[in-house]
Amino acid sequence: MTPLLPMFTLGHSFKPASIHAGGLRYHGAGVILSQLMKDGFMEAVDIEQLDSFRAGVLFARTEGIIPAPESCHAIAATIQEALKCKETGEKKTILFNLSGHGFVDMGAYDQYFSGEMQNYHVSDEDLAKFIKSADELNK
């Protein structure tokens, strides 16, 4: 089976690291997100794993909801954007999607608090290899 609509992808051979953003471990962006990115309505940002959990903990402590690791990425990006606005004085309404609670991910939070969790980086060389592979398939 293949997607019938175009999406941004690193190709089917890309295997993301087994980090705690379970729902984000996929080689491509969803069709709707891909179109929104292509049309310039949104942009993708990279959030490191430790930064995302730090944001999730802040959210849990202030809002009383333990977010799923996938949502922590959105929370971290929202915090970054709010801090930019605070620095520049720009007034902006910032929305994000809280996609789920983190009750089944308490082991991940335990790893974060115990210091066992680390950031993971895909090398530029690996990214270039997978992008080239995906581009060749699209010819």
TIMARLO-778621 format. One record per atom (N, C-alpha, C, O): atom name; residue number from 1; x, y, z; residue in one letter. Coordinates in steps of 0.05 Angstrom, whole numbers, m for minus. Each point is the difference from the previous one (the first is absolute). Layout:
BEGIN
[CA; NUM; [X; Y; Z]; A]
...
This chain:
BEGIN
[N; 1; [17; m23; 0]; M]
[CA; 1; [m17; 23; 0]; M]
[C; 1; [18; 25; 0]; M]
[O; 1; [21; 1; 13]; M]
[N; 2; [m29; 18; m28]; T]
[CA; 2; [15; 26; 0]; T]
[C; 2; [m20; 22; 3]; T]
[O; 2; [m24; m3; m5]; T]
[N; 3; [34; 27; 14]; P]
[CA; 3; [m18; 22; 2]; P]
[C; 3; [m9; 9; m28]; P]
[O; 3; [15; 0; m19]; P]
[N; 4; [m40; 7; 17]; L]
[CA; 4; [m11; 9; m26]; L]
[C; 4; [4; 30; m4]; L]
[O; 4; [m3; 10; m22]; L]
[N; 5; [9; 4; 44]; L]
[CA; 5; [5; 29; m2]; L]
[C; 5; [28; 6; 8]; L]
[O; 5; [12; m14; 17]; L]
[N; 6; [0; 35; m28]; P]
[CA; 6; [28; 6; 6]; P]
[C; 6; [4; 8; 30]; P]
[O; 6; [m17; 12; 12]; P]
[N; 7; [41; m19; m2]; M]
[CA; 7; [7; 8; 27]; M]
[C; 7; [30; 3; 1]; M]
[O; 7; [15; m12; m16]; M]
[N; 8; [m6; 29; 35]; F]
[CA; 8; [29; 3; 4]; F]
[C; 8; [9; m26; 14]; F]
[O; 8; [m13; m9; 19]; F]
[N; 9; [35; m3; m28]; T]
[CA; 9; [9; m25; 12]; T]
[C; 9; [30; m3; m2]; T]
[O; 9; [13; 13; m16]; T]
[N; 10; [m2; m29; 33]; L]
[CA; 10; [28; m8; m1]; L]
[C; 10; [2; m28; m13]; L]
[O; 10; [22; m11; 0]; L]
[N; 11; [m44; 1; m11]; G]
[CA; 11; [0; m25; m14]; G]
[C; 11; [m6; m24; 19]; G]
[O; 11; [4; 2; 24]; G]
[N; 12; [m13; m23; m37]; H]
[CA; 12; [m8; m24; 16]; H]
[C; 12; [22; m14; 14]; H]
[O; 12; [m5; m15; 18]; H]
[N; 13; [30; 20; m26]; S]
[CA; 13; [23; m14; 13]; S]
[C; 13; [9; 14; 25]; S]
[O; 13; [17; m10; 15]; S]
[N; 14; [m26; 35; m10]; F]
[CA; 14; [8; 15; 23]; F]
[C; 14; [m13; m13; 25]; F]
[O; 14; [m25; m3; 1]; F]
[N; 15; [41; m3; 19]; K]
[CA; 15; [m10; m11; 25]; K]
[C; 15; [7; 19; 23]; K]
[O; 15; [23; 1; 8]; K]
[N; 16; [m42; 15; 1]; P]
[CA; 16; [6; 19; 22]; P]
[C; 16; [9; m14; 25]; P]
[O; 16; [m6; m24; 4]; P]
[N; 17; [20; 38; 13]; A]
[CA; 17; [10; m11; 25]; A]
[C; 17; [m24; m7; 18]; A]
[O; 17; [m21; 12; m2]; A]
[N; 18; [26; m30; 19]; S]
[CA; 18; [m21; m9; 19]; S]
[C; 18; [0; 19; 24]; S]
[O; 18; [7; m8; 22]; S]
[N; 19; [m15; 33; m26]; I]
[CA; 19; [m2; 19; 22]; I]
[C; 19; [m28; 1; 9]; I]
[O; 19; [m17; m14; m10]; I]
[N; 20; [11; 30; 29]; H]
[CA; 20; [m26; 0; 14]; H]
[C; 20; [m21; 18; m13]; H]
[O; 20; [m18; 10; 14]; H]
[N; 21; [20; m5; m40]; A]
[CA; 21; [m21; 14; m14]; A]
[C; 21; [m13; m19; m19]; A]
[O; 21; [m1; 5; m24]; A]
[N; 22; [m9; m27; 35]; G]
[CA; 22; [m10; m22; m15]; G]
[C; 22; [m15; 7; m26]; G]
[O; 22; [6; m11; m21]; G]
[N; 23; [m27; 27; 23]; G]
[CA; 23; [m16; 7; m23]; G]
[C; 23; [15; 17; m20]; G]
[O; 23; [m10; 3; m23]; G]
[N; 24; [33; 8; 30]; L]
[CA; 24; [15; 16; m19]; L]
[C; 24; [21; m16; m15]; L]
[O; 24; [14; 10; m17]; L]
[N; 25; [m12; m36; 24]; R]
[CA; 25; [20; m17; m13]; R]
[C; 25; [m11; m11; m26]; R]
[O; 25; [m9; m23; m1]; R]
[N; 26; [9; 39; m19]; Y]
[CA; 26; [m10; m7; m26]; Y]
[C; 26; [17; 14; m21]; Y]
[O; 26; [9; 22; 5]; Y]
[N; 27; [m6; m34; m28]; H]
[CA; 27; [18; 11; m20]; H]
[C; 27; [m12; 23; m15]; H]
[O; 27; [15; 14; m15]; H]
[N; 28; [m40; m8; 17]; G]
[CA; 28; [m12; 22; m15]; G]
[C; 28; [m19; 17; 16]; G]
[O; 28; [m9; m9; 22]; G]
[N; 29; [4; 32; m32]; A]
[CA; 29; [m20; 18; 13]; A]
[C; 29; [m27; m7; m12]; A]
[O; 29; [m2; m7; m23]; A]
[N; 30; [m19; 10; 38]; G]
[CA; 30; [m27; m5; m9]; G]
[C; 30; [m7; 18; m24]; G]
[O; 30; [12; 21; m4]; G]
[N; 31; [m30; m31; m12]; V]
[CA; 31; [m8; 14; m25]; V]
[C; 31; [m9; 28; 5]; V]
[O; 31; [9; 19; m14]; V]
[N; 32; [m26; m15; 33]; I]
[CA; 32; [m10; 27; 5]; I]
[C; 32; [22; 18; 10]; I]
[O; 32; [3; 23; m9]; I]
[N; 33; [14; m33; 27]; L]
[CA; 33; [23; 16; 10]; L]
[C; 33; [19; 6; m23]; L]
[O; 33; [10; 22; m2]; L]
[N; 34; [m5; m41; m15]; S]
[CA; 34; [18; 4; m23]; S]
[C; 34; [m11; 23; m18]; S]
[O; 34; [15; 17; m9]; S]
[N; 35; [m41; m18; 4]; Q]
[CA; 35; [m12; 21; m17]; Q]
[C; 35; [2; 28; 13]; Q]
[O; 35; [6; 20; m12]; Q]
[N; 36; [m12; m19; 39]; L]
[CA; 36; [2; 25; 14]; L]
[C; 36; [29; 10; 0]; L]
[O; 36; [4; 25; m2]; L]
[N; 37; [15; m43; 4]; M]
[CA; 37; [28; 9; m1]; M]
[C; 37; [7; 10; m28]; M]
[O; 37; [13; 21; m3]; M]
[N; 38; [m21; m36; m17]; K]
[CA; 38; [5; 7; m28]; K]
[C; 38; [m11; 27; m7]; K]
[O; 38; [12; 16; m14]; K]
[N; 39; [m37; m10; 24]; D]
[CA; 39; [m13; 25; m5]; D]
[C; 39; [9; 23; 18]; D]
[O; 39; [m9; 23; m3]; D]
[N; 40; [27; m29; 21]; G]
[CA; 40; [12; 21; 17]; G]
[C; 40; [m18; 8; 24]; G]
[O; 40; [5; 21; 12]; G]
[N; 41; [m25; m37; m5]; F]
[CA; 41; [m17; 7; 23]; F]
[C; 41; [12; m9; 26]; F]
[O; 41; [m8; 10; 21]; F]
[N; 42; [28; m27; m22]; M]
[CA; 42; [13; m9; 24]; M]
[C; 42; [29; m8; m6]; M]
[O; 42; [7; m3; m24]; M]
[N; 43; [8; 0; 45]; E]
[CA; 43; [28; m10; m4]; E]
[C; 43; [5; m21; 21]; E]
[O; 43; [m12; 1; 22]; E]
[N; 44; [30; m19; m28]; A]
[CA; 44; [8; m20; 19]; A]
[C; 44; [24; 9; 16]; A]
[O; 44; [18; 13; m11]; A]
[N; 45; [m17; m19; 37]; V]
[CA; 45; [23; 6; 16]; V]
[C; 45; [9; m25; 14]; V]
[O; 45; [m15; m19; 5]; V]
[N; 46; [41; 18; 1]; D]
[CA; 46; [12; m23; 13]; D]
[C; 46; [2; 6; 30]; D]
[O; 46; [11; 21; 8]; D]
[N; 47; [m22; m38; 8]; I]
[CA; 47; [1; 2; 29]; I]
[C; 47; [15; m24; 11]; I]
[O; 47; [m7; m23; m6]; I]
[N; 48; [28; 29; 21]; E]
[CA; 48; [15; m22; 12]; E]
[C; 48; [m16; m14; 22]; E]
[O; 48; [m17; 13; 13]; E]
[N; 49; [22; m38; m10]; Q]
[CA; 49; [m16; m17; 19]; Q]
[C; 49; [0; 12; 28]; Q]
[O; 49; [m21; 1; 13]; Q]
[N; 50; [44; 7; m3]; L]
[CA; 50; [2; 11; 28]; L]
[C; 50; [m16; 26; 2]; L]
[O; 50; [m13; 5; 21]; L]
[N; 51; [15; 12; m41]; D]
[CA; 51; [m16; 25; 0]; D]
[C; 51; [m30; m6; m1]; D]
[O; 51; [m15; 14; 14]; D]
[N; 52; [7; m34; m29]; S]
[CA; 52; [m28; m6; m1]; S]
[C; 52; [m10; m10; 27]; S]
[O; 52; [m22; 7; 9]; S]
[N; 53; [37; m24; 5]; F]
[CA; 53; [m9; m10; 26]; F]
[C; 53; [1; 22; 21]; F]
[O; 53; [m17; 1; 17]; F]
[N; 54; [36; 17; m20]; R]
[CA; 54; [1; 23; 19]; R]
[C; 54; [m25; 17; m3]; R]
[O; 54; [m11; 8; 20]; R]
[N; 55; [2; m4; m45]; A]
[CA; 55; [m24; 15; m5]; A]
[C; 55; [m25; m15; 10]; A]
[O; 55; [m18; 12; 11]; A]
[N; 56; [18; m39; m14]; G]
[CA; 56; [m22; m16; 10]; G]
[C; 56; [m3; 1; 30]; G]
[O; 56; [m22; 1; 10]; G]
[N; 57; [45; m1; 4]; V]
[CA; 57; [m1; 1; 29]; V]
[C; 57; [m10; 28; 9]; V]
[O; 57; [m16; 2; 18]; V]
[N; 58; [25; 19; m32]; L]
[CA; 58; [m10; 27; 7]; L]
[C; 58; [m30; 1; m4]; L]
[O; 58; [m14; 11; 16]; L]
[N; 59; [5; m22; m39]; F]
[CA; 59; [m29; 0; m5]; F]
[C; 59; [m15; m15; 21]; F]
[O; 59; [m21; 9; 9]; F]
[N; 60; [31; m33; m1]; A]
[CA; 60; [m13; m16; 21]; A]
[C; 60; [m2; 15; 26]; A]
[O; 60; [m20; m1; 14]; A]
[N; 61; [42; 15; m7]; R]
[CA; 61; [0; 15; 25]; R]
[C; 61; [m17; 24; 0]; R]
[O; 61; [m11; 8; 21]; R]
[N; 62; [7; 4; m44]; T]
[CA; 62; [m17; 25; m1]; T]
[C; 62; [m29; m6; m7]; T]
[O; 62; [m18; 14; 9]; T]
[N; 63; [13; m35; m25]; E]
[CA; 63; [m27; m5; m9]; E]
[C; 63; [m12; m25; 13]; E]
[O; 63; [m25; m4; m2]; E]
[N; 64; [41; m12; 14]; G]
[CA; 64; [m11; m24; 14]; G]
[C; 64; [m6; m23; m19]; G]
[O; 64; [m15; m19; 8]; G]
[N; 65; [25; 20; m32]; I]
[CA; 65; [m4; m21; m20]; I]
[C; 65; [27; m11; m8]; I]
[O; 65; [18; 16; m9]; I]
[N; 66; [m13; m42; 11]; I]
[CA; 66; [25; m12; m9]; I]
[C; 66; [m3; m5; m30]; I]
[O; 66; [m16; m18; m8]; I]
[N; 67; [30; 32; m9]; P]
[CA; 67; [m3; m4; m29]; P]
[C; 67; [15; m24; m10]; P]
[O; 67; [21; m8; 11]; P]
[N; 68; [m31; m3; m33]; A]
[CA; 68; [14; m21; m14]; A]
[C; 68; [26; 12; m12]; A]
[O; 68; [1; 23; m6]; A]
[N; 69; [20; m40; 3]; P]
[CA; 69; [25; 10; m11]; P]
[C; 69; [m3; 14; m27]; P]
[O; 69; [13; 20; m6]; P]
[N; 70; [m32; m30; m11]; E]
[CA; 70; [m4; 13; m26]; E]
[C; 70; [m10; 29; 4]; E]
[O; 70; [9; 18; m15]; E]
[N; 71; [m26; m14; 34]; S]
[CA; 71; [m11; 27; 6]; S]
[C; 71; [22; 18; 12]; S]
[O; 71; [m1; 24; m4]; S]
[N; 72; [20; m36; 18]; C]
[CA; 72; [21; 16; 12]; C]
[C; 72; [16; 15; m21]; C]
[O; 72; [9; 22; 6]; C]
[N; 73; [m6; m33; m30]; H]
[CA; 73; [14; 14; m21]; H]
[C; 73; [m15; 26; m8]; H]
[O; 73; [12; 21; m3]; H]
[N; 74; [m39; m23; 1]; A]
[CA; 74; [m16; 23; m6]; A]
[C; 74; [1; 20; 22]; A]
[O; 74; [1; 25; m5]; A]
[N; 75; [m1; m34; 30]; I]
[CA; 75; [1; 18; 23]; I]
[C; 75; [27; 15; 0]; I]
[O; 75; [1; 24; 4]; I]
[N; 76; [21; m38; m9]; A]
[CA; 76; [26; 12; m1]; A]
[C; 76; [2; 21; m22]; A]
[O; 76; [11; 22; 4]; A]
[N; 77; [m22; m28; m28]; A]
[CA; 77; [1; 19; m22]; A]
[C; 77; [m17; 25; 7]; A]
[O; 77; [7; 22; m7]; A]
[N; 78; [m29; m27; 21]; T]
[CA; 78; [m18; 23; 8]; T]
[C; 78; [15; 17; 20]; T]
[O; 78; [m2; 25; m2]; T]
[N; 79; [15; m37; 21]; I]
[CA; 79; [15; 16; 19]; I]
[C; 79; [22; 16; m14]; I]
[O; 79; [4; 24; 7]; I]
[N; 80; [10; m36; m26]; Q]
[CA; 80; [21; 14; m14]; Q]
[C; 80; [m11; 24; m15]; Q]
[O; 80; [11; 22; 1]; Q]
[N; 81; [m34; m26; m13]; E]
[CA; 81; [m13; 22; m15]; E]
[C; 81; [m9; 23; 19]; E]
[O; 81; [3; 23; m6]; E]
[N; 82; [m14; m31; 29]; A]
[CA; 82; [m9; 20; 20]; A]
[C; 82; [24; 16; 10]; A]
[O; 82; [m2; 24; 4]; A]
[N; 83; [24; m38; 1]; L]
[CA; 83; [24; 14; 10]; L]
[C; 83; [11; 20; m21]; L]
[O; 83; [9; 21; 7]; L]
[N; 84; [m11; m29; m33]; K]
[CA; 84; [8; 19; m21]; K]
[C; 84; [m17; 24; 0]; K]
[O; 84; [10; 23; m2]; K]
[N; 85; [m36; m27; 5]; C]
[CA; 85; [m19; 23; 1]; C]
[C; 85; [6; 18; 24]; C]
[O; 85; [m2; 24; m1]; C]
[N; 86; [7; m37; 24]; K]
[CA; 86; [7; 16; 24]; K]
[C; 86; [24; 17; m4]; K]
[O; 86; [2; 23; 9]; K]
[N; 87; [18; m35; m23]; E]
[CA; 87; [25; 14; m5]; E]
[C; 87; [m3; 24; m19]; E]
[O; 87; [11; 21; 4]; E]
[N; 88; [m28; m26; m25]; T]
[CA; 88; [m3; 21; m21]; T]
[C; 88; [m23; 19; 6]; T]
[O; 88; [m3; 21; m12]; T]
[N; 89; [m15; m28; 31]; G]
[CA; 89; [m23; 16; 6]; G]
[C; 89; [m24; m5; m18]; G]
[O; 89; [m20; 13; 2]; G]
[N; 90; [23; m32; m20]; E]
[CA; 90; [m21; m7; m19]; E]
[C; 90; [m23; m13; 15]; E]
[O; 90; [4; m18; 16]; E]
[N; 91; [m29; 26; m22]; K]
[CA; 91; [m24; m12; 11]; K]
[C; 91; [m10; m20; m20]; K]
[O; 91; [m4; 6; m24]; K]
[N; 92; [0; m31; 33]; K]
[CA; 92; [m8; m21; m18]; K]
[C; 92; [m17; m20; 15]; K]
[O; 92; [5; m6; 23]; K]
[N; 93; [m25; m5; m37]; T]
[CA; 93; [m15; m22; 11]; T]
[C; 93; [13; m26; m10]; T]
[O; 93; [4; m4; m24]; T]
[N; 94; [4; m13; 43]; I]
[CA; 94; [15; m24; m7]; I]
[C; 94; [m17; m24; 8]; I]
[O; 94; [m8; m2; 24]; I]
[N; 95; [2; m16; m42]; L]
[CA; 95; [m16; m24; 5]; L]
[C; 95; [18; m25; m3]; L]
[O; 95; [18; 0; m16]; L]
[N; 96; [m24; m21; 31]; F]
[CA; 96; [12; m26; m5]; F]
[C; 96; [m20; m21; 7]; F]
[O; 96; [m21; 5; 12]; F]
[N; 97; [26; m29; m21]; N]
[CA; 97; [m18; m23; 4]; N]
[C; 97; [11; m18; 22]; N]
[O; 97; [22; m11; m3]; N]
[N; 98; [m37; 8; 24]; L]
[CA; 98; [6; m20; 20]; L]
[C; 98; [m13; m26; m8]; L]
[O; 98; [m25; m3; 3]; L]
[N; 99; [40; m15; m14]; S]
[CA; 99; [m11; m24; m13]; S]
[C; 99; [m5; m23; 19]; S]
[O; 99; [m13; m20; m8]; S]
[N; 100; [22; 21; 32]; G]
[CA; 100; [m5; m22; 18]; G]
[C; 100; [14; 3; 26]; G]
[O; 100; [18; 17; 4]; G]
[N; 101; [m26; m34; 15]; H]
[CA; 101; [13; 0; 27]; H]
[C; 101; [24; m19; 0]; H]
[O; 101; [2; m17; m18]; H]
[N; 102; [15; 20; 37]; G]
[CA; 102; [24; m17; 2]; G]
[C; 102; [m1; m22; 20]; G]
[O; 102; [21; m9; 9]; G]
[N; 103; [m45; 0; m1]; F]
[CA; 103; [m2; m20; 20]; F]
[C; 103; [14; m26; m8]; F]
[O; 103; [12; m14; 17]; F]
[N; 104; [m13; 6; m42]; V]
[CA; 104; [13; m24; m9]; V]
[C; 104; [30; 4; m5]; V]
[O; 104; [15; m19; m6]; V]
[N; 105; [m6; 44; 9]; D]
[CA; 105; [28; 7; m5]; D]
[C; 105; [15; 7; 26]; D]
[O; 105; [20; 14; m1]; D]
[N; 106; [m30; m22; 23]; M]
[CA; 106; [12; 7; 26]; M]
[C; 106; [29; m11; 2]; M]
[O; 106; [17; 13; 13]; M]
[N; 107; [m11; m35; m26]; G]
[CA; 107; [27; m10; m1]; G]
[C; 107; [19; 19; m13]; G]
[O; 107; [23; 3; 8]; G]
[N; 108; [m33; 11; m29]; A]
[CA; 108; [17; 19; m14]; A]
[C; 108; [5; 24; 18]; A]
[O; 108; [23; 11; 1]; A]
[N; 109; [m43; m2; 14]; Y]
[CA; 109; [4; 22; 19]; Y]
[C; 109; [19; m9; 22]; Y]
[O; 109; [17; 16; 9]; Y]
[N; 110; [m18; m41; m1]; D]
[CA; 110; [18; m10; 20]; D]
[C; 110; [29; 1; m10]; D]
[O; 110; [18; 7; 14]; D]
[N; 111; [m14; m15; m40]; Q]
[CA; 111; [26; 2; m12]; Q]
[C; 111; [10; 29; m1]; Q]
[O; 111; [24; 5; 5]; Q]
[N; 112; [m42; 13; m11]; Y]
[CA; 112; [7; 29; m1]; Y]
[C; 112; [9; 9; 28]; Y]
[O; 112; [22; 12; 2]; Y]
[N; 113; [m38; m17; 18]; F]
[CA; 113; [7; 9; 27]; F]
[C; 113; [25; m13; 11]; F]
[O; 113; [14; 12; 16]; F]
[N; 114; [m9; m37; m23]; S]
[CA; 114; [24; m14; 10]; S]
[C; 114; [25; 7; m15]; S]
[O; 114; [22; m8; 8]; S]
[N; 115; [m24; 23; m30]; G]
[CA; 115; [23; 8; m15]; G]
[C; 115; [9; m21; m21]; G]
[O; 115; [21; 3; m12]; G]
[N; 116; [m37; m24; 9]; E]
[CA; 116; [8; m21; m19]; E]
[C; 116; [m7; 8; m29]; E]
[O; 116; [12; m11; m19]; E]
[N; 117; [m30; 30; 15]; M]
[CA; 117; [m8; 8; m27]; M]
[C; 117; [21; 19; m12]; M]
[O; 117; [11; 17; 14]; M]
[N; 118; [m6; m21; m40]; Q]
[CA; 118; [20; 17; m14]; Q]
[C; 118; [m12; 10; m26]; Q]
[O; 118; [m19; m11; m10]; Q]
[N; 119; [30; 33; 0]; N]
[CA; 119; [m8; 9; m27]; N]
[C; 119; [11; m18; m21]; N]
[O; 119; [21; m13; 5]; N]
[N; 120; [m34; 11; m27]; Y]
[CA; 120; [9; m16; m23]; Y]
[C; 120; [2; 18; m24]; Y]
[O; 120; [m18; 16; m5]; Y]
[N; 121; [39; m19; m10]; H]
[CA; 121; [3; 16; m24]; H]
[C; 121; [5; m18; m25]; H]
[O; 121; [16; m18; 1]; H]
[N; 122; [m31; 23; m22]; V]
[CA; 122; [6; m13; m25]; V]
[C; 122; [21; 17; m14]; V]
[O; 122; [m3; 24; m2]; V]
[N; 123; [24; m37; m7]; S]
[CA; 123; [22; 16; m13]; S]
[C; 123; [m9; 12; m26]; S]
[O; 123; [m19; m10; m13]; S]
[N; 124; [32; 32; 5]; D]
[CA; 124; [m6; 13; m25]; D]
[C; 124; [5; m19; m23]; D]
[O; 124; [m14; 0; m21]; D]
[N; 125; [35; m17; 23]; E]
[CA; 125; [6; m20; m21]; E]
[C; 125; [m23; m20; m3]; E]
[O; 125; [m7; m6; m23]; E]
[N; 126; [m4; m4; 45]; D]
[CA; 126; [m22; m19; m2]; D]
[C; 126; [m25; 13; m12]; D]
[O; 126; [m13; m11; m16]; D]
[N; 127; [8; 36; 25]; L]
[CA; 127; [m23; 14; m12]; L]
[C; 127; [3; 4; m30]; L]
[O; 127; [m19; m5; m15]; L]
[N; 128; [42; 13; 7]; A]
[CA; 128; [6; 4; m29]; A]
[C; 128; [m4; m26; m15]; A]
[O; 128; [m11; m1; m22]; A]
[N; 129; [20; m21; 34]; K]
[CA; 129; [m2; m27; m13]; K]
[C; 129; [m30; m7; m4]; K]
[O; 129; [m7; m9; m21]; K]
[N; 130; [m9; 13; 42]; F]
[CA; 130; [m28; m8; m2]; F]
[C; 130; [m16; 19; m18]; F]
[O; 130; [m18; m9; m14]; F]
[N; 131; [25; 34; 14]; I]
[CA; 131; [m13; 19; m18]; I]
[C; 131; [6; m6; m29]; I]
[O; 131; [m18; 0; m17]; I]
[N; 132; [43; m6; 12]; K]
[CA; 132; [8; m8; m27]; K]
[C; 132; [m14; m25; m9]; K]
[O; 132; [m10; m2; m23]; K]
[N; 133; [8; m18; 41]; S]
[CA; 133; [m14; m25; m6]; S]
[C; 133; [m30; 5; m7]; S]
[O; 133; [m11; m11; m19]; S]
[N; 134; [m2; 28; 35]; A]
[CA; 134; [m28; 7; m4]; A]
[C; 134; [m3; 15; m26]; A]
[O; 134; [m19; m5; m15]; A]
[N; 135; [37; 24; 10]; D]
[CA; 135; [m2; 15; m26]; D]
[C; 135; [3; m18; m24]; D]
[O; 135; [m14; 4; m20]; D]
[N; 136; [31; m24; 22]; E]
[CA; 136; [4; m18; m23]; E]
[C; 136; [m25; m17; m5]; E]
[O; 136; [m6; m6; m23]; E]
[N; 137; [m8; m1; 44]; L]
[CA; 137; [m25; m15; m3]; L]
[C; 137; [m22; 17; m13]; L]
[O; 137; [m18; m11; m13]; L]
[N; 138; [19; 38; 17]; N]
[CA; 138; [m21; 17; m10]; N]
[C; 138; [5; 9; m29]; N]
[O; 138; [m17; 14; m12]; N]
[N; 139; [39; m23; 0]; K]
[CA; 139; [5; 8; m28]; K]
[C; 139; [m17; m15; m20]; K]
[O; 139; [2; 4; m24]; K]
